[in-house]
Amino acid sequence: MQRDVFLLSDHTGITIEAMARSLLSQFDQCAFVYHRIPYLQQASELQTVVTQVNSLIDEGAASPLVFSTISDAGLRQTLSTCKALSIDLFDTFIPGLQAYLDVVAEPAVGQLHAVGKIADYNQRMRALDFALKVDDGESMHCYVDADIILLGVSRSGKTPVSLFMALHSGLQVANYPLVDKDLDRECLVDGLREYKAKILVLMISAERLHEIRAERFPHSRYASLKQCKRELSCLTELCRLEQLPMLDVTHQSVEEISTHILHGFYASL
C-alpha cells in the first residue's frame, strides 16, 4: 500500500524534500507518494494541509508522514494539530545546537535558499550560462574559461552533471560528446588537447547505455547494444592512449557523480 508523504515549507521545500527522500530511501519495502507544498506562510494555508492529512487518517488510509521546515512559531502551533507523524527539521536539531553553541537561534524564512552572498549567487548564474553556452561541444573557444571539461559518449550524463555543478558549486563545466568520427581518431580532437589537464571522461557500462538510449530511440542502430559496446571500447582505448582519467557513472546519480568530481578530480587539479 502506498503512503502519502507531505513536505511542508515556508520557503522552497527543497531542503526538507532532500532530507525526507534520503531517510525514506532506507525503506524499499514501502511505496511513497511525495507532495511538496512550498511557501506556506499563512495559517489558513497550513490549516488546509493539516485538514487534508487528518482526513486521510480518518478515512483509514495508510498513515501519511509529514516532514517540515517552518520557522514561524504560530504556524508551527497550527502544524501541531496534525494527527500524522510529523518530523520537523528545526525541532529535531535546533535545541541541541542552541545548547551546544550557547546561542539562541533567530528563525528566518528561507535562509538556506535565499540569494545570500550576492557574489556566490552571481557566480552560480555565470556558471549556468557558461554550461548552457558550451553544451555538447558548442563554443569550444570558451574552454579556456572552463574549470572542468567532461568527455563521454552520447547519453552518459554529461549535460545534467554540468548543469548541476554550475547551480550547486558555481563551477564552469564544459562537456564534449564523442561521436564515431572522434572515437575513430584514437586521439583527442583539435581544440581539446591544450586543455587536457581539465578533462575527465565519464564511463558507463554498455548495458546501461543501451537501456538509456533505447528509451528515447528504440530499435535504432544508435541504441543497439552492439553500437554501445563499440563506442565504449573505442573510448576505453582513447583513455589508455591519452592517459585520461575516468569516472564510472553506471550506477551513480547526478548528485553522486558531481560529488565524486568535486572532491576527487577537481580537488586534485
Disulfide bonds with the S-S distance in Angstrom:
none
